[in-house]
Amino acid sequence: MRNLFPLVVLLCSAVMAAEPARRPNILFILTDDQGYGDLSCTGNPILRTPNIDRFAAESVRLSNYHVSPTCSPTRSATMSGRHEFHNGVTHTIMERERMSLKTTTIAQVLKSAGYTTGIFGKWHLGDEDAYQPDKRGFDEVFIHGAGGIGQTYPGSCGDAPGNTYYNPAIKHNGKFERTQGYCTDVFFAQATTWMDEKRKGGQPFFCYLPTNVPHAPLSVPPGYENLYEGKAPENAAKFFDMIANIDDNVGKLMAKLRDWNIDNNTVVIWATDNGGTAGVRVYNAGMRGQKGTPYEGGTHVPAFFRWPGHFPAGTEVGKLTAHLDLFPTFAEIAGAKIPEDVAAKLEGRSLVPLLTGDPNAQWPDRYLFTHVGRWPKGKAAASKYLKCSVRNSRYALVSAAPGGEKAWELFDLKEDAGQTTNVADKHPEVVKELEAAYDKWWESILPDLVNEDAVGPKVNPFKEEYWKQFGGGPKPGDIVSDFPQEGGKGKKGKGKKKATE
């Protein structure tokens, strides 16, 4: 990989002629379960997001940017630059959300290059101590447990007991703090305080701000209730209320960067972690599918990259890009050296040539692989075709039969972005090419599925640590584990375990 540090020096010198060149800060905001259509700047006819819209207008917009179809997988691929299955992440619960301890994270790479690193919000890559962010390259850790505040599942994946979106107990550098306020406000405020401290010290920072909202439960913050009541179905209206709060927090944070005079020396990225959920009934940008599917609506999300004076504002890039590309992009921006053994396994590419508007940028066609995972325990080898797809810049080959049998459909995305017409019979050579790529990829991931037989502890680590710190514990009859499907699809009460069991 070419080293970007000389380019950073040149660009910064041009913009801040009187100041010595500094490596830029990196701020990455990632929202949860917000789809491509859940912004006014992407066409939503009801929702208004003026601050994110303004941010998008000042950014390079990647209009063909893809992630994984659910939460932990996207976070794993983002942190590593590799498909989540290569990190052992095949689910969002049951120890299969744990990112392999052999994985090198972008936080570790940036830290080795002199950056201070912090995470504020949702980690969701393992709640046991060895898998926590402080062991994966983060200096400052301010997180909830599991995949959402208040979630609890059998084994290791669970949050602090009794947690809600209001006044949540948050694990801060190994100790729980009982916070005050709505969760999104709390995470943005803590991140803002930390960035203020770090910028005063002059050390470049990497701030990872992954919110747990607008993921269900649809718990609306005070002052935002009923903004969209009567304008959208009930759940979509609450979902939009929560996004309005995110939008306000983004606006306040961007204002702080300007007030601190680090706006021109901070790369800010805003994106979402998977396809839409509650908002798709209102608007899904013409896409088929949503979160948890291998169609466009499950993986195609908005992504905006802002660096004043360096990335040309208001431009749109339609090249096929993905969350896999963030690892090498952040490393190049920071002038960080990626270890050779890590670089050899990367599946992502640096986006810098696209983001800087390099007219000679080379971006060869590529394959992106999607698999929803979530197969029954012990059924990995038999789940090859269970909700999966492989695509290049023009075609998507999808198998989504309910029984998991091979049932390829081919879609010409250039002519049929909504994936309405199967053209497999018209292009057998394309089916053959994409299937061959998928077969090769599937064989490559099987040795890396390290969590398939993992057995978790009887009590969630976050609960155990919380009770150790504050006293108390489960009493006879208390629920210590329940496991509805992530996103609230399970039946309430089903699968609960009590402390007496």
Summary of the structure (lengths in Angstrom):
residues: 501
radius of gyration: 21.8
end to end distance: 54.1
largest distance: 67.9
contacts: 1761
relative contact order: 0.18
helix: 31%
strand: 17%
